[in-house]
Amino acid sequence: MVDRNHICKACDGVGLLADDEEWQYTCTVCGGDGIFLPGDSPEPDAPFSVDENNRVLE
């Protein structure tokens, strides 16, 4: 069981984010695992691409 204090607040522990058009993509803060531990970096491991509508391209 994951400690509620370590749940990623960006995706609420789900591992997915959604834009205003309901396109879902992997959470860029926790990397998709839903857990954000103290000392983790909120920055993605590598830059990611977006389309002209600013949607994440996976």
Summary of the structure (lengths in Angstrom):
residues: 58
radius of gyration: 12.1
end to end distance: 29.2
largest distance: 39.6
contacts: 118
relative contact order: 0.24
helix: 5%
strand: 21%
